[in-house]
Amino acid sequence: MDRRGFLIGAAALTVPARLVGQAPAPAPLPPGRGMFVFTNWAGPALRVFYQLPDNVTATTPVLIVLHGVERNADEYRDSWARQARARGFIVVAPEYSAADFPGAEEYSSGGFLAPDGSTRPREQWSFAAIEPLFDEVKARTGTGVPRYILYGHSGGAQFVHRFVLLMPQARYQRAIAANAGWYTMPDFDIGFPYGLRGTPVTREDLARELQRPLWILLGARDTNPNAANLRHAVEAERQGPYRLARGDSFYAAAQHAAEALGVRCAWQRRYVPGVAHDNEEMLAAAVNLVVPPR
């Protein structure tokens, strides 16, 4: 080997160990509105639609928006885009496709149970994408906030409230569930997905989550017992005949659970007057819970 070859080989041997096999840092997200593919978790790749404000700083809030049964994450991103620019927060809307997450069981109920009835590993639940997605958004935008905000409407609200119950170590700052069609009650006497029996949630987990901020937003006119996509299983009907009544039942169950566990319930219920099952109108009420007006 000549001297040049020897030097090249020696240089290769002195590369710091921390660089060997190290994945490159994720590329910054282009400004404005866009989409990227998120793969840094144990489940299928997710398309993620985003909107950045004009200026991202170390304190720019992050809102993660969960779509409903139509799997229209891009439209949910678009609904929040103007507010994100005006109030200076990041919107991130992951798309859980029907092909990869068929039905409510795989999407808004978390994919908690495998088809054979066994419990899937937590890292494979649909809920498990949220935490690493938040980390990737931070790395690709420059925001340094330690916590994120969750919002979901209808099927997305089902995802949000179950995420709160089943992911007790999650770093959400506050969660907002608007007009869910049916609920997982904070009740260990009712089997999942209508209650917590059969889940890994402990009473200590539930007591801790009841003391964290979850907003239950209910359209005061969301009272159609025959509304599209409203579940009519016996267990769902026990929660009430329509979405407003079921939200009231969920809130009452939370109050009862907190009393039984000896903790103060931080969950709050808010009615939105004159609104039925409409994401755009619920968003107008939710935005002040995300970032107060400047």
C-alpha distance (Angstrom), angle and dihedral (degrees) to the residues before:
residue distance angle dihedral
M1 . . .
D2 3.82 . .
R3 3.80 122.5 .
R4 3.83 92.5 -98.6
G5 3.79 92.1 54.4
F6 3.80 91.0 46.1
L7 3.82 92.0 53.3
I8 3.79 92.9 48.4
G9 3.81 90.9 50.8
A10 3.78 92.5 47.1
A11 3.78 91.2 49.8
A12 3.79 90.3 52.7
L13 3.80 90.0 54.3
T14 3.79 92.1 54.2
V15 3.82 97.2 55.3
P16 3.82 106.2 124.8
A17 3.80 111.9 -99.9
R18 3.82 91.5 -127.2
L19 3.82 89.1 65.9
V20 3.78 96.6 51.1
G21 3.80 108.9 103.3
Q22 3.79 91.5 -8.4
A23 3.82 113.4 151.6
P24 3.79 114.4 -122.6
A25 3.78 116.8 -104.5
P26 3.81 112.0 -93.3
A27 3.78 114.2 -97.9
P28 3.82 117.2 -105.0
L29 3.79 114.1 -99.1
P30 3.81 113.0 -106.5
P31 3.81 112.3 -109.5
G32 3.78 123.1 -93.5
R33 3.78 121.5 11.0
G34 3.78 125.0 -4.9
M35 3.78 151.2 123.2
F36 3.79 135.1 -114.0
V37 3.79 135.2 178.5
F38 3.78 115.9 -113.8
T39 3.81 117.4 -153.0
N40 3.80 104.9 153.6
W41 3.80 97.0 110.3
A42 3.81 138.9 65.6
G43 3.82 96.1 -96.7
P44 3.82 134.3 71.0
A45 3.79 121.2 -57.9
L46 3.80 112.9 -84.8
R47 3.77 128.0 -150.1
V48 3.81 106.8 -133.7
F49 3.79 121.9 -159.9
Y50 3.78 117.0 -158.1
Q51 3.77 144.7 179.6
L52 3.79 121.4 -158.6
P53 3.80 123.4 -161.4
D54 3.79 118.5 -121.9
N55 3.80 91.6 -96.6
V56 3.80 125.2 31.5
T57 3.79 116.3 -164.8
A58 3.78 135.1 173.0
T59 3.81 89.3 -88.0
T60 3.82 100.2 46.2
P61 3.84 108.7 132.0
V62 3.81 121.6 -124.1
L63 3.81 121.1 -139.0
I64 3.81 116.8 -167.1
V65 3.81 110.4 -159.8
L66 3.81 122.7 -159.6
H67 3.80 118.6 -153.1
G68 3.80 127.4 -140.1
V69 3.79 133.4 -118.3
E70 3.81 93.3 -59.4
R71 3.84 89.5 66.7
N72 3.83 89.2 -137.0
A73 3.79 99.7 151.0
D74 3.81 91.7 155.6
E75 3.81 91.2 58.9
Y76 3.79 91.7 48.0
R77 3.80 89.0 51.7
D78 3.79 89.7 49.6
S79 3.81 91.3 50.5
W80 3.79 90.4 57.6
A81 3.83 97.6 37.8
R82 3.80 99.1 93.1
Q83 3.80 92.7 48.1
A84 3.81 90.9 47.4
R85 3.79 91.3 55.5
A86 3.80 94.2 42.1
R87 3.80 97.0 46.6
G88 3.77 99.7 31.1
F89 3.79 107.0 -116.4
I90 3.80 135.2 128.3
V91 3.82 119.2 -113.1
V92 3.80 118.7 -154.8
A93 3.82 120.3 -178.8
P94 3.82 116.1 -177.4
E95 3.80 116.7 -157.7
Y96 3.80 115.6 -135.5
S97 3.80 99.5 -165.5
A98 3.79 120.8 -143.6
A99 3.80 88.6 -127.0
D100 3.80 93.4 60.3
F101 3.82 98.3 28.8
P102 3.81 107.2 31.8
G103 3.78 117.7 -170.2
A104 3.78 131.4 -11.8
E105 3.80 90.9 -65.6
E106 3.80 93.3 65.9
Y107 3.80 98.6 35.2
S108 3.80 118.0 27.4
S109 3.81 95.3 20.0
G110 3.78 89.2 51.7
G111 3.79 101.9 -116.1
F112 3.78 82.7 -90.8
L113 3.80 93.2 153.4
A114 3.80 125.7 51.0
P115 3.85 118.2 -136.6
D116 3.81 90.0 -97.5
G117 3.81 91.0 56.8
S118 3.80 96.0 -106.5
T119 3.79 121.6 129.2
R120 3.79 115.3 -101.1
P121 3.81 119.5 -136.0
R122 3.80 110.1 -88.3
E123 3.82 92.6 -117.4
Q124 3.83 89.1 63.6
W125 3.80 96.2 53.6
S126 3.80 115.4 108.0
F127 3.81 86.6 -120.0
A128 3.81 90.4 62.2
A129 3.82 93.6 73.5
I130 3.80 94.0 67.6
E131 3.80 101.1 72.5
P132 3.84 97.7 47.9
L133 3.81 89.5 41.4
F134 3.80 88.8 57.0
D135 3.81 89.8 51.0
E136 3.80 91.8 50.7
V137 3.80 92.0 48.8
K138 3.80 89.7 52.1
A139 3.81 91.5 49.4
R140 3.81 92.7 48.3
T141 3.81 99.4 43.7
G142 3.81 106.6 33.2
T143 3.77 97.7 -121.6
G144 3.78 111.8 139.9
V145 3.80 101.4 -165.9
P146 3.82 112.2 142.4
R147 3.81 95.4 -144.3
Y148 3.80 139.9 35.2
I149 3.80 136.8 -146.8
L150 3.81 122.8 -121.1
Y151 3.81 125.9 -150.5
G152 3.78 129.9 176.1
H153 3.79 135.0 165.6
S154 3.81 125.1 -153.8
G155 3.84 105.7 -31.9
G156 3.81 87.3 11.3
A157 3.82 89.1 55.3
Q158 3.79 88.4 54.4
F159 3.80 88.6 54.5
V160 3.81 92.1 47.4
H161 3.80 99.1 50.7
R162 3.82 92.7 44.3
F163 3.80 89.7 48.0
V164 3.81 87.9 55.5
L165 3.80 91.5 50.9
L166 3.80 99.1 41.3
M167 3.82 103.3 35.8
P168 3.82 102.3 55.5
Q169 3.80 95.3 167.0
A170 3.80 94.8 52.8
R171 3.80 118.3 130.1
Y172 3.80 99.3 -132.3
Q173 3.78 116.3 143.8
R174 3.78 93.0 -156.7
A175 3.79 135.5 -14.8
I176 3.80 127.9 -144.6
A177 3.81 121.3 -161.4
A178 3.82 113.6 -173.4
N179 3.81 123.7 -167.1
A180 3.80 100.4 -23.1
G181 3.79 113.3 -171.3
W182 3.80 95.2 -138.5
Y183 3.77 137.5 -8.7
T184 3.77 147.9 -134.2
M185 3.78 99.2 -124.5
P186 3.83 119.2 -137.3
D187 3.79 87.7 -117.1
F188 3.82 126.6 118.5
D189 3.80 92.3 -160.0
I190 3.81 92.7 66.7
G191 3.80 120.5 72.7
F192 3.79 122.2 -120.9
P193 3.04 133.2 -63.0
Y194 3.81 90.0 30.2
G195 3.81 93.2 38.8
L196 3.79 141.5 2.3
R197 3.79 101.7 -92.8
G198 3.79 108.9 120.2
T199 3.81 95.0 23.4
P200 3.81 126.4 109.2
V201 3.83 90.0 -117.5
T202 3.80 111.7 122.8
R203 3.78 128.4 -155.9
E204 3.79 87.8 -108.2
D205 3.82 89.4 54.2
L206 3.79 91.6 50.0
A207 3.80 93.2 46.9
R208 3.82 89.7 52.9
E209 3.81 94.2 46.9
L210 3.80 93.1 48.6
Q211 3.80 87.1 60.8
R212 3.81 93.7 54.1
P213 3.83 122.5 85.7
L214 3.80 114.3 -89.1
W215 3.80 117.2 160.9
I216 3.81 116.8 -155.2
L217 3.81 105.8 -157.6
L218 3.79 115.4 -165.9
G219 3.79 127.6 -173.9
A220 3.80 104.8 -130.9
R221 3.81 90.0 -140.9
D222 3.83 96.7 45.7
T223 3.79 88.9 111.0
N224 3.81 105.2 120.6
P225 3.83 109.0 127.1
N226 3.82 89.7 -164.6
A227 3.79 97.8 47.5
A228 3.79 118.8 145.6
N229 3.82 115.2 -89.9
L230 3.83 92.3 10.5
R231 3.80 108.4 144.1
H232 3.81 115.8 -124.6
A233 3.79 101.6 -173.3
V234 3.80 112.9 136.9
E235 3.82 91.3 -109.4
A236 3.81 91.5 51.9
E237 3.81 92.8 46.9
R238 3.79 88.9 55.1
Q239 3.80 87.3 64.2
G240 3.81 91.2 58.2
P241 3.81 142.0 -68.7
Y242 3.83 96.5 -90.2
R243 3.79 141.3 14.8
L244 3.80 98.0 -88.4
A245 3.80 92.3 53.1
R246 3.80 91.9 45.7
G247 3.80 90.7 52.5
D248 3.79 89.3 51.6
S249 3.81 89.6 51.1
F250 3.79 91.5 50.8
Y251 3.79 92.3 50.5
A252 3.81 91.8 47.5
A253 3.82 90.3 49.8
A254 3.81 89.8 52.3
Q255 3.80 91.2 51.9
H256 3.79 90.6 49.4
A257 3.83 92.8 47.3
A258 3.80 92.2 49.6
E259 3.79 91.3 50.8
A260 3.81 91.3 49.3
L261 3.81 90.8 49.6
G262 3.80 93.7 45.4
V263 3.81 96.7 -119.8
R264 3.79 135.7 118.7
C265 3.79 112.9 -104.2
A266 3.80 111.0 -129.7
W267 3.80 93.8 -175.8
Q268 3.78 113.0 114.2
R269 3.78 133.2 -159.9
R270 3.78 122.7 -149.4
Y271 3.80 127.5 -177.6
V272 3.79 118.0 -146.3
P273 3.83 106.5 -146.2
G274 3.78 119.1 -131.1
V275 3.81 94.8 7.4
A276 3.79 126.6 118.6
H277 3.81 124.4 178.7
D278 3.80 98.7 -32.3
N279 3.80 123.9 131.4
E280 3.80 95.6 -162.5
E281 3.80 93.0 55.0
M282 3.80 92.9 43.2
L283 3.80 89.1 50.2
A284 3.79 89.8 57.8
A285 3.80 88.5 59.2
A286 3.81 94.3 41.4
V287 3.80 98.5 51.6
N288 3.81 94.5 77.8
L289 3.80 88.1 55.8
V290 3.81 89.3 54.3
V291 3.80 100.4 46.6
P292 3.82 122.1 -10.5
P293 3.82 115.1 -124.9
R294 3.80 115.3 -87.4
